[in-house]
Amino acid sequence: MKALVTGAQGQLGRELLTRLAPGPVTAFTHAELDVVDAAAVAAAVRAARPDVVLNASAYNKVDAAESDPSVAFAVNAIGVLHLARAAADAGALFVHVSTDYVFDGTQSRPYVETDAPRPINVYGLSKRAGEMMIETVGAPSLVVRTSGVFGPGGSRSKGGSFVDRILERARGGAPLRVVGDQLFSPTYAPDLAAAVVALIDGGARGLVHVTNEGACSWHELAVAGLELGGVRAEVERITTADLGAAARRPAYSVLSTARYQSLGGPTLRPWREAVAEMLRG
């Protein structure tokens, strides 16, 4: 399988490159390929002649997107359209990663692929728009929705993964106040990358939800990270309202992985086990 990967320096992109090796892979960082540039995207895909185009690039600054929606939509929607079209022109499968934030969080059971998306923030709207762009192109595709991705090195745009940032603050003696009323499924980037590659190898198409097993709040994730990292610190449990973030978040965005499992994908380990592995280094 000859692959092209965008967002190659991101926490998922890095892991995809590892899982795709030693096969032929053409990798682009944001600096090397701006997905918003249609001509550049088309030229890059034509030159690479891939069997599959994997898009791991994204604008994921959820709060900043509220005040600058144009950037979020440029990367998460228009850029996706350019990549999907280029993949279709090349006869390549297009693989895209989306988010649990396409849902409004009003359910009390895990979201399945057929549930109606109802984003409640600009980031979620831009990611849903990207999904719709792929639907518009209508070529063979695989869209993987996931949740709360963390991993070695974390997201560079956010200064590391959530767990890394919590540990850094705790070691520095900073007070820790973390939201406890948003429930989701943390997903380990190495496990997600392995699942994406397994889905491609298995011929999966359409929309698939993939997360690590289990669910928790951000407060529970912070407490677990400290415990597993061997750092003693108190974490104050606050509400979403207390935080006063610019963007609304879904109160419940747990994704059902039933379809993923039905496709024969390997079950992702419980999120606590993944956190423990990351912290072992």
Buried (B, 14 or more C-beta within 10 A) or exposed (E): EBBBBBBBBBBBBBBBBEBBEEEBBBBBBBEEBBBBEBEBBBEBBEEBEBBBBBBBBBBBBBEBBBEEBEBBBBBBBBBBBBBBBBBBEBEBBBBBBBBBBBBBBEBEEBBBBEBEBBBBBBBBBBBBBBBEBBEEBEBBBBBBBBBBBBBBBBBEEBEBBBBBBBBEBBEEEEEBBBBBBBBBBBBBBBBBBBBBBBBBEEEBBEBBBBBBBBBBBBBBBBBBBBBBBEBEBEBEBBEBEEBEBEBBBBBBBBBBBEBBEEBEBEEBBBBBBBBBBBBEE
